[in-house]
Amino acid sequence: QEQLQESGPGLVNASQTLSLTCTVSGLPVASYNWEWVRQSPGKGLEWLGAMTANGRAFYSPSLKSRTSISRDTSKNHVTLQLSSVILEDTAVYYCARWGGVWGQGTQVTVSS
């Protein structure tokens, strides 16, 4: 059964780097496309970026300078890093298989 589970620090200080892990079970990360999405309080969903099956990463133009997505096929997970976080990066972060199942999301709060 395909399952995605996000994990990471719930609280991050402003200007630090946020690192989140999406652990995938039931499917090999190397065979599918994955994406990261977030939802800030009172706002809609915002697409952050994706990792394709062939190992290419794509990013939202607005966050490209601060975002990095990678994968570890031995651990079967996909990682999101967001550098120089600001208060506006406070959100629930989701990983998802492109066009498929989503994780339950993880709350990240940026503190000043």
N, CA, C and O atoms as CSV, one atom per row, in Angstrom:
chain,resi,resn,atom,element,x,y,z
A,1,GLN,N,N,0.841,-1.189,0.000
A,1,GLN,CA,C,0.000,0.000,0.000
A,1,GLN,C,C,0.881,1.246,0.000
A,1,GLN,O,O,1.793,1.374,0.817
A,2,GLU,N,N,0.605,2.140,-0.904
A,2,GLU,CA,C,1.405,3.349,-1.027
A,2,GLU,C,C,1.111,4.302,0.128
A,2,GLU,O,O,-0.044,4.614,0.417
A,3,GLN,N,N,2.167,4.751,0.773
A,3,GLN,CA,C,2.022,5.725,1.857
A,3,GLN,C,C,3.173,6.718,1.803
A,3,GLN,O,O,4.304,6.366,1.470
A,4,LEU,N,N,2.861,7.968,2.138
A,4,LEU,CA,C,3.860,9.015,2.206
A,4,LEU,C,C,3.789,9.639,3.599
A,4,LEU,O,O,2.700,9.905,4.110
A,5,GLN,N,N,4.934,9.868,4.203
A,5,GLN,CA,C,4.979,10.450,5.534
A,5,GLN,C,C,6.027,11.554,5.579
A,5,GLN,O,O,7.220,11.307,5.402
A,6,GLU,N,N,5.560,12.775,5.820
A,6,GLU,CA,C,6.488,13.898,5.955
A,6,GLU,C,C,7.024,13.967,7.395
A,6,GLU,O,O,6.318,13.632,8.346
A,7,SER,N,N,8.246,14.394,7.530
A,7,SER,CA,C,8.821,14.577,8.855
A,7,SER,C,C,9.817,15.734,8.825
A,7,SER,O,O,10.405,16.049,7.790
A,8,GLY,N,N,9.984,16.348,9.976
A,8,GLY,CA,C,10.913,17.453,10.079
A,8,GLY,C,C,10.642,18.249,11.331
A,8,GLY,O,O,9.754,17.899,12.108
A,9,PRO,N,N,11.393,19.319,11.542
A,9,PRO,CA,C,11.207,20.132,12.734
A,9,PRO,C,C,9.908,20.918,12.660
A,9,PRO,O,O,9.589,21.483,11.614
A,10,GLY,N,N,9.188,20.960,13.703
A,10,GLY,CA,C,7.952,21.721,13.713
A,10,GLY,C,C,8.180,23.214,13.850
A,10,GLY,O,O,7.326,24.026,13.493
A,11,LEU,N,N,9.358,23.564,14.378
A,11,LEU,CA,C,9.668,24.963,14.626
A,11,LEU,C,C,11.062,25.271,14.096
A,11,LEU,O,O,12.019,24.549,14.375
A,12,VAL,N,N,11.161,26.335,13.342
A,12,VAL,CA,C,12.434,26.746,12.759
A,12,VAL,C,C,12.615,28.243,12.994
A,12,VAL,O,O,11.663,29.016,12.887
A,13,ASN,N,N,13.824,28.637,13.308
A,13,ASN,CA,C,14.101,30.057,13.472
A,13,ASN,C,C,14.289,30.724,12.120
A,13,ASN,O,O,14.829,30.139,11.181
A,14,ALA,N,N,13.833,31.951,12.053
A,14,ALA,CA,C,14.008,32.716,10.815
A,14,ALA,C,C,15.489,32.771,10.430
A,14,ALA,O,O,16.371,32.855,11.285
A,15,SER,N,N,15.727,32.721,9.151
A,15,SER,CA,C,17.043,32.752,8.505
A,15,SER,C,C,17.719,31.392,8.458
A,15,SER,O,O,18.738,31.238,7.784
A,16,GLN,N,N,17.173,30.399,9.160
A,16,GLN,CA,C,17.762,29.069,9.113
A,16,GLN,C,C,17.259,28.291,7.901
A,16,GLN,O,O,16.405,28.767,7.153
A,17,THR,N,N,17.793,27.108,7.724
A,17,THR,CA,C,17.375,26.229,6.635
A,17,THR,C,C,16.439,25.159,7.162
A,17,THR,O,O,16.741,24.447,8.120
A,18,LEU,N,N,15.299,25.070,6.506
A,18,LEU,CA,C,14.314,24.047,6.828
A,18,LEU,C,C,14.590,22.803,6.005
A,18,LEU,O,O,14.813,22.890,4.798
A,19,SER,N,N,14.575,21.651,6.650
A,19,SER,CA,C,14.771,20.400,5.932
A,19,SER,C,C,13.646,19.445,6.294
A,19,SER,O,O,13.437,19.131,7.466
A,20,LEU,N,N,12.926,18.988,5.284
A,20,LEU,CA,C,11.827,18.048,5.472
A,20,LEU,C,C,12.085,16.787,4.664
A,20,LEU,O,O,12.648,16.828,3.570
A,21,THR,N,N,11.660,15.675,5.228
A,21,THR,CA,C,11.822,14.390,4.564
A,21,THR,C,C,10.467,13.763,4.299
A,21,THR,O,O,9.589,13.764,5.161
A,22,CYS,N,N,10.310,13.241,3.123
A,22,CYS,CA,C,9.119,12.488,2.760
A,22,CYS,C,C,9.540,11.032,2.596
A,22,CYS,O,O,10.232,10.674,1.642
A,23,THR,N,N,9.116,10.208,3.531
A,23,THR,CA,C,9.435,8.785,3.465
A,23,THR,C,C,8.307,8.067,2.742
A,23,THR,O,O,7.141,8.147,3.128
A,24,VAL,N,N,8.685,7.369,1.690
A,24,VAL,CA,C,7.705,6.695,0.845
A,24,VAL,C,C,7.750,5.197,1.090
A,24,VAL,O,O,8.823,4.597,1.143
A,25,SER,N,N,6.588,4.607,1.237
A,25,SER,CA,C,6.499,3.152,1.344
A,25,SER,C,C,5.531,2.644,0.300
A,25,SER,O,O,4.539,3.299,-0.019
A,26,GLY,N,N,5.828,1.475,-0.227
A,26,GLY,CA,C,4.956,0.859,-1.198
A,26,GLY,C,C,5.302,1.118,-2.641
A,26,GLY,O,O,4.813,0.425,-3.533
A,27,LEU,N,N,6.152,2.121,-2.886
A,27,LEU,CA,C,6.583,2.440,-4.242
A,27,LEU,C,C,8.038,2.897,-4.210
A,27,LEU,O,O,8.449,3.547,-3.249
A,28,PRO,N,N,8.816,2.581,-5.216
A,28,PRO,CA,C,10.198,3.068,-5.260
A,28,PRO,C,C,10.243,4.515,-5.739
A,28,PRO,O,O,9.651,4.846,-6.767
A,29,VAL,N,N,10.937,5.376,-5.006
A,29,VAL,CA,C,10.963,6.791,-5.392
A,29,VAL,C,C,11.624,6.989,-6.751
A,29,VAL,O,O,11.357,7.969,-7.446
A,30,ALA,N,N,12.481,6.057,-7.117
A,30,ALA,CA,C,13.195,6.213,-8.378
A,30,ALA,C,C,12.324,5.963,-9.601
A,30,ALA,O,O,12.751,6.215,-10.728
A,31,SER,N,N,11.128,5.478,-9.393
A,31,SER,CA,C,10.271,5.121,-10.525
A,31,SER,C,C,9.117,6.086,-10.745
A,31,SER,O,O,8.337,5.920,-11.682
A,32,TYR,N,N,9.006,7.081,-9.900
A,32,TYR,CA,C,7.865,7.998,-9.989
A,32,TYR,C,C,8.323,9.434,-9.801
A,32,TYR,O,O,9.453,9.707,-9.398
A,33,ASN,N,N,7.397,10.350,-10.110
A,33,ASN,CA,C,7.632,11.775,-9.896
A,33,ASN,C,C,6.988,12.197,-8.574
A,33,ASN,O,O,5.905,11.735,-8.217
A,34,TRP,N,N,7.682,13.088,-7.858
A,34,TRP,CA,C,7.211,13.511,-6.552
A,34,TRP,C,C,7.219,15.033,-6.469
A,34,TRP,O,O,7.994,15.700,-7.155
A,35,GLU,N,N,6.362,15.563,-5.634
A,35,GLU,CA,C,6.312,17.012,-5.516
A,35,GLU,C,C,6.077,17.431,-4.080
A,35,GLU,O,O,5.605,16.662,-3.243
A,36,TRP,N,N,6.426,18.682,-3.829
A,36,TRP,CA,C,6.190,19.305,-2.533
A,36,TRP,C,C,5.245,20.485,-2.720
A,36,TRP,O,O,5.380,21.278,-3.652
A,37,VAL,N,N,4.295,20.574,-1.814
A,37,VAL,CA,C,3.275,21.620,-1.836
A,37,VAL,C,C,3.109,22.131,-0.407
A,37,VAL,O,O,3.315,21.378,0.544
A,38,ARG,N,N,2.748,23.373,-0.249
A,38,ARG,CA,C,2.493,23.877,1.094
A,38,ARG,C,C,1.218,24.701,1.106
A,38,ARG,O,O,0.742,25.172,0.074
A,39,GLN,N,N,0.686,24.857,2.303
A,39,GLN,CA,C,-0.483,25.700,2.479
A,39,GLN,C,C,-0.267,26.560,3.712
A,39,GLN,O,O,-0.177,26.055,4.831
A,40,SER,N,N,-0.186,27.853,3.492
A,40,SER,CA,C,-0.011,28.802,4.583
A,40,SER,C,C,-1.376,29.146,5.166
A,40,SER,O,O,-2.403,28.969,4.511
A,41,PRO,N,N,-1.378,29.636,6.399
A,41,PRO,CA,C,-2.648,29.970,7.046
A,41,PRO,C,C,-3.473,30.945,6.210
A,41,PRO,O,O,-2.994,32.021,5.851
A,42,GLY,N,N,-4.697,30.570,5.905
A,42,GLY,CA,C,-5.594,31.450,5.182
A,42,GLY,C,C,-5.318,31.560,3.696
A,42,GLY,O,O,-5.932,32.375,3.008
A,43,LYS,N,N,-4.394,30.743,3.193
A,43,LYS,CA,C,-4.058,30.814,1.774
A,43,LYS,C,C,-4.293,29.479,1.093
A,43,LYS,O,O,-4.531,28.461,1.744
A,44,GLY,N,N,-4.222,29.502,-0.207
A,44,GLY,CA,C,-4.393,28.284,-0.977
A,44,GLY,C,C,-3.113,27.477,-1.048
A,44,GLY,O,O,-2.101,27.833,-0.443
A,45,LEU,N,N,-3.170,26.411,-1.778
A,45,LEU,CA,C,-2.011,25.553,-1.954
A,45,LEU,C,C,-0.971,26.222,-2.845
A,45,LEU,O,O,-1.299,26.862,-3.844
A,46,GLU,N,N,0.277,26.060,-2.460
A,46,GLU,CA,C,1.387,26.617,-3.237
A,46,GLU,C,C,2.337,25.494,-3.611
A,46,GLU,O,O,2.852,24.787,-2.745
A,47,TRP,N,N,2.565,25.335,-4.908
A,47,TRP,CA,C,3.477,24.309,-5.403
A,47,TRP,C,C,4.909,24.794,-5.216
A,47,TRP,O,O,5.250,25.912,-5.603
A,48,LEU,N,N,5.747,23.946,-4.620
A,48,LEU,CA,C,7.123,24.327,-4.331
A,48,LEU,C,C,8.118,23.757,-5.333
A,48,LEU,O,O,9.085,24.418,-5.712
A,49,GLY,N,N,7.869,22.527,-5.756
A,49,GLY,CA,C,8.814,21.921,-6.675
A,49,GLY,C,C,8.576,20.437,-6.804
A,49,GLY,O,O,7.679,19.880,-6.171
A,50,ALA,N,N,9.383,19.800,-7.627
A,50,ALA,CA,C,9.193,18.379,-7.908
A,50,ALA,C,C,10.523,17.696,-8.197
A,50,ALA,O,O,11.509,18.322,-8.589
A,51,MET,N,N,10.504,16.399,-7.988
A,51,MET,CA,C,11.640,15.545,-8.345
A,51,MET,C,C,11.118,14.477,-9.290
A,51,MET,O,O,10.196,13.740,-8.941
A,52,THR,N,N,11.696,14.383,-10.483
A,52,THR,CA,C,11.196,13.421,-11.445
A,52,THR,C,C,11.847,12.060,-11.261
A,52,THR,O,O,12.827,11.911,-10.531
A,53,ALA,N,N,11.282,11.082,-11.935
A,53,ALA,CA,C,11.800,9.721,-11.838
A,53,ALA,C,C,13.235,9.624,-12.355
A,53,ALA,O,O,14.005,8.775,-11.906
A,54,ASN,N,N,13.585,10.483,-13.287
A,54,ASN,CA,C,14.951,10.433,-13.808
A,54,ASN,C,C,15.910,11.332,-13.045
A,54,ASN,O,O,17.032,11.579,-13.488
A,55,GLY,N,N,15.459,11.817,-11.896
A,55,GLY,CA,C,16.356,12.535,-11.013
A,55,GLY,C,C,16.475,14.021,-11.238
A,55,GLY,O,O,17.354,14.657,-10.656
A,56,ARG,N,N,15.619,14.601,-12.063
A,56,ARG,CA,C,15.663,16.044,-12.294
A,56,ARG,C,C,14.750,16.752,-11.301
A,56,ARG,O,O,13.676,16.256,-10.961
A,57,ALA,N,N,15.186,17.901,-10.851
A,57,ALA,CA,C,14.392,18.699,-9.927
A,57,ALA,C,C,13.891,19.961,-10.618
A,57,ALA,O,O,14.609,20.579,-11.404
A,58,PHE,N,N,12.677,20.327,-10.321
A,58,PHE,CA,C,12.060,21.543,-10.846
A,58,PHE,C,C,11.522,22.345,-9.667
A,58,PHE,O,O,11.074,21.780,-8.669
A,59,TYR,N,N,11.574,23.671,-9.795
A,59,TYR,CA,C,11.196,24.514,-8.672
A,59,TYR,C,C,10.247,25.619,-9.103
A,59,TYR,O,O,10.226,26.056,-10.254
A,60,SER,N,N,9.459,26.050,-8.116
A,60,SER,CA,C,8.639,27.233,-8.331
A,60,SER,C,C,9.560,28.423,-8.587
A,60,SER,O,O,10.515,28.626,-7.837
A,61,PRO,N,N,9.299,29.205,-9.615
A,61,PRO,CA,C,10.161,30.357,-9.909
A,61,PRO,C,C,10.299,31.313,-8.733
A,61,PRO,O,O,11.352,31.918,-8.532
A,62,SER,N,N,9.241,31.442,-7.968
A,62,SER,CA,C,9.275,32.407,-6.864
A,62,SER,C,C,10.129,31.943,-5.701
A,62,SER,O,O,10.541,32.756,-4.874
A,63,LEU,N,N,10.400,30.654,-5.623
A,63,LEU,CA,C,11.171,30.111,-4.500
A,63,LEU,C,C,12.451,29.420,-4.948
A,63,LEU,O,O,13.181,28.866,-4.127
A,64,LYS,N,N,12.718,29.453,-6.229
A,64,LYS,CA,C,13.818,28.678,-6.795
A,64,LYS,C,C,15.151,28.965,-6.116
A,64,LYS,O,O,15.956,28.056,-5.916
A,65,SER,N,N,15.381,30.207,-5.767
A,65,SER,CA,C,16.676,30.571,-5.188
A,65,SER,C,C,16.870,30.006,-3.787
A,65,SER,O,O,17.998,29.950,-3.297
A,66,ARG,N,N,15.798,29.590,-3.142
A,66,ARG,CA,C,15.899,29.106,-1.757
A,66,ARG,C,C,15.559,27.627,-1.601
A,66,ARG,O,O,15.645,27.089,-0.498
A,67,THR,N,N,15.173,26.960,-2.698
A,67,THR,CA,C,14.632,25.602,-2.600
A,67,THR,C,C,15.571,24.580,-3.216
A,67,THR,O,O,16.205,24.825,-4.243
A,68,SER,N,N,15.642,23.434,-2.564
A,68,SER,CA,C,16.391,22.309,-3.112
A,68,SER,C,C,15.632,21.024,-2.796
A,68,SER,O,O,15.243,20.780,-1.654
A,69,ILE,N,N,15.432,20.214,-3.824
A,69,ILE,CA,C,14.763,18.925,-3.650
A,69,ILE,C,C,15.716,17.831,-4.103
A,69,ILE,O,O,16.320,17.914,-5.173
A,70,SER,N,N,15.838,16.818,-3.280
A,70,SER,CA,C,16.712,15.693,-3.605
A,70,SER,C,C,16.019,14.396,-3.223
A,70,SER,O,O,14.948,14.398,-2.617
A,71,ARG,N,N,16.647,13.299,-3.588
A,71,ARG,CA,C,16.087,12.010,-3.209
A,71,ARG,C,C,17.203,11.066,-2.802
A,71,ARG,O,O,18.349,11.202,-3.231
A,72,ASP,N,N,16.842,10.110,-1.965
A,72,ASP,CA,C,17.771,9.055,-1.552
A,72,ASP,C,C,17.083,7.741,-1.870
A,72,ASP,O,O,16.174,7.320,-1.154
A,73,THR,N,N,17.511,7.101,-2.933
A,73,THR,CA,C,16.837,5.872,-3.361
A,73,THR,C,C,17.105,4.712,-2.402
A,73,THR,O,O,16.304,3.781,-2.320
A,74,SER,N,N,18.224,4.761,-1.677
A,74,SER,CA,C,18.513,3.680,-0.726
A,74,SER,C,C,17.583,3.751,0.493
A,74,SER,O,O,17.240,2.727,1.084
A,75,LYS,N,N,17.187,4.962,0.854
A,75,LYS,CA,C,16.270,5.133,1.973
A,75,LYS,C,C,14.826,5.325,1.513
A,75,LYS,O,O,13.895,5.363,2.318
A,76,ASN,N,N,14.672,5.444,0.203
A,76,ASN,CA,C,13.349,5.643,-0.410
A,76,ASN,C,C,12.649,6.874,0.146
A,76,ASN,O,O,11.491,6.815,0.559
A,77,HIS,N,N,13.361,7.974,0.150
A,77,HIS,CA,C,12.727,9.209,0.555
A,77,HIS,C,C,13.140,10.380,-0.323
A,77,HIS,O,O,14.142,10.342,-1.037
A,78,VAL,N,N,12.326,11.416,-0.235
A,78,VAL,CA,C,12.542,12.646,-0.987
A,78,VAL,C,C,12.655,13.775,0.033
A,78,VAL,O,O,11.878,13.843,0.985
A,79,THR,N,N,13.620,14.650,-0.171
A,79,THR,CA,C,13.898,15.701,0.795
A,79,THR,C,C,13.679,17.076,0.193
A,79,THR,O,O,14.010,17.334,-0.964
A,80,LEU,N,N,13.115,17.944,1.004
A,80,LEU,CA,C,12.956,19.354,0.641
A,80,LEU,C,C,13.796,20.198,1.588
A,80,LEU,O,O,13.722,20.039,2.807
A,81,GLN,N,N,14.585,21.086,1.028
A,81,GLN,CA,C,15.300,22.068,1.830
A,81,GLN,C,C,14.894,23.456,1.380
A,81,GLN,O,O,14.855,23.757,0.187
A,82,LEU,N,N,14.595,24.294,2.353
A,82,LEU,CA,C,14.225,25.682,2.084
A,82,LEU,C,C,15.130,26.554,2.942
A,82,LEU,O,O,15.068,26.509,4.171
A,83,SER,N,N,15.953,27.331,2.302
A,83,SER,CA,C,16.947,28.115,3.035
A,83,SER,C,C,16.430,29.513,3.372
A,83,SER,O,O,15.460,29.995,2.787
A,84,SER,N,N,17.097,30.143,4.322
A,84,SER,CA,C,16.795,31.527,4.717
A,84,SER,C,C,15.302,31.720,4.947
A,84,SER,O,O,14.682,32.624,4.387
A,85,VAL,N,N,14.744,30.857,5.777
A,85,VAL,CA,C,13.289,30.899,5.970
A,85,VAL,C,C,12.861,32.212,6.606
A,85,VAL,O,O,13.600,32.828,7.375
A,86,ILE,N,N,11.661,32.615,6.265
A,86,ILE,CA,C,11.039,33.816,6.793
A,86,ILE,C,C,9.705,33.443,7.424
A,86,ILE,O,O,9.228,32.318,7.278
A,87,LEU,N,N,9.115,34.396,8.123
A,87,LEU,CA,C,7.864,34.100,8.810
A,87,LEU,C,C,6.791,33.589,7.841
A,87,LEU,O,O,5.962,32.751,8.197
A,88,GLU,N,N,6.825,34.109,6.620
A,88,GLU,CA,C,5.819,33.735,5.625
A,88,GLU,C,C,5.971,32.299,5.127
A,88,GLU,O,O,5.124,31.807,4.382
A,89,ASP,N,N,7.038,31.634,5.532
A,89,ASP,CA,C,7.208,30.218,5.176
A,89,ASP,C,C,6.470,29.306,6.151
A,89,ASP,O,O,6.469,28.088,5.979
A,90,THR,N,N,5.853,29.878,7.156
A,90,THR,CA,C,5.022,29.092,8.062
A,90,THR,C,C,3.863,28.486,7.282
A,90,THR,O,O,3.103,29.197,6.625
A,91,ALA,N,N,3.738,27.164,7.363
A,91,ALA,CA,C,2.732,26.482,6.547
A,91,ALA,C,C,2.686,25.012,6.927
A,91,ALA,O,O,3.524,24.511,7.677
A,92,VAL,N,N,1.686,24.341,6.389
A,92,VAL,CA,C,1.675,22.884,6.396
A,92,VAL,C,C,2.303,22.439,5.086
A,92,VAL,O,O,1.872,22.857,4.011
A,93,TYR,N,N,3.307,21.604,5.173
A,93,TYR,CA,C,4.049,21.136,4.002
A,93,TYR,C,C,3.635,19.703,3.691
A,93,TYR,O,O,3.578,18.838,4.565
A,94,TYR,N,N,3.349,19.488,2.408
A,94,TYR,CA,C,2.917,18.170,1.943
A,94,TYR,C,C,3.874,17.649,0.870
A,94,TYR,O,O,4.390,18.405,0.047
A,95,CYS,N,N,4.088,16.359,0.908
A,95,CYS,CA,C,4.703,15.715,-0.253
A,95,CYS,C,C,3.625,14.861,-0.909
A,95,CYS,O,O,2.679,14.414,-0.261
A,96,ALA,N,N,3.790,14.649,-2.193
A,96,ALA,CA,C,2.781,13.917,-2.949
A,96,ALA,C,C,3.426,13.226,-4.141
A,96,ALA,O,O,4.407,13.718,-4.698
A,97,ARG,N,N,2.880,12.110,-4.521
A,97,ARG,CA,C,3.254,11.515,-5.804
A,97,ARG,C,C,2.509,12.306,-6.870
A,97,ARG,O,O,1.310,12.559,-6.756
A,98,TRP,N,N,3.233,12.683,-7.891
A,98,TRP,CA,C,2.660,13.508,-8.950
A,98,TRP,C,C,1.392,12.859,-9.484
A,98,TRP,O,O,1.435,11.789,-10.091
A,99,GLY,N,N,0.274,13.512,-9.252
A,99,GLY,CA,C,-1.006,12.994,-9.715
A,99,GLY,C,C,-1.570,11.870,-8.866
A,99,GLY,O,O,-2.513,11.192,-9.274
A,100,GLY,N,N,-0.998,11.667,-7.686
A,100,GLY,CA,C,-1.454,10.535,-6.885
A,100,GLY,C,C,-1.637,10.848,-5.419
A,100,GLY,O,O,-2.216,11.871,-5.054
A,101,VAL,N,N,-1.149,9.977,-4.599
A,101,VAL,CA,C,-1.377,10.041,-3.158
A,101,VAL,C,C,-0.579,11.180,-2.513
A,101,VAL,O,O,0.535,11.491,-2.933
A,102,TRP,N,N,-1.160,11.781,-1.506
A,102,TRP,CA,C,-0.506,12.813,-0.705
A,102,TRP,C,C,-0.205,12.284,0.690
A,102,TRP,O,O,-0.885,11.391,1.194
A,103,GLY,N,N,0.824,12.852,1.300
A,103,GLY,CA,C,1.049,12.611,2.704
A,103,GLY,C,C,0.066,13.423,3.527
A,103,GLY,O,O,-0.697,14.222,2.986
A,104,GLN,N,N,0.088,13.218,4.825
A,104,GLN,CA,C,-0.850,13.915,5.685
A,104,GLN,C,C,-0.405,15.350,5.968
A,104,GLN,O,O,-1.194,16.158,6.458
A,105,GLY,N,N,0.830,15.665,5.668
A,105,GLY,CA,C,1.332,17.017,5.880
A,105,GLY,C,C,2.004,17.177,7.227
A,105,GLY,O,O,1.702,16.458,8.179
A,106,THR,N,N,2.919,18.130,7.295
A,106,THR,CA,C,3.599,18.432,8.548
A,106,THR,C,C,3.611,19.940,8.749
A,106,THR,O,O,3.940,20.693,7.833
A,107,GLN,N,N,3.259,20.368,9.931
A,107,GLN,CA,C,3.214,21.794,10.248
A,107,GLN,C,C,4.620,22.310,10.512
A,107,GLN,O,O,5.382,21.719,11.277
A,108,VAL,N,N,4.945,23.411,9.874
A,108,VAL,CA,C,6.213,24.086,10.125
A,108,VAL,C,C,5.912,25.531,10.511
A,108,VAL,O,O,5.215,26.248,9.793
A,109,THR,N,N,6.438,25.934,11.633
A,109,THR,CA,C,6.276,27.308,12.089
A,109,THR,C,C,7.644,27.982,12.136
A,109,THR,O,O,8.592,27.449,12.714
A,110,VAL,N,N,7.733,29.144,11.529
A,110,VAL,CA,C,8.973,29.918,11.555
A,110,VAL,C,C,8.837,30.974,12.638
A,110,VAL,O,O,7.874,31.742,12.658
A,111,SER,N,N,9.806,31.003,13.533
A,111,SER,CA,C,9.771,31.974,14.621
A,111,SER,C,C,10.845,33.024,14.421
A,111,SER,O,O,11.884,32.778,13.808
A,112,SER,N,N,10.566,34.188,14.948
A,112,SER,CA,C,11.533,35.276,14.824
A,112,SER,C,C,12.453,35.316,16.037
A,112,SER,O,O,13.337,36.169,16.113
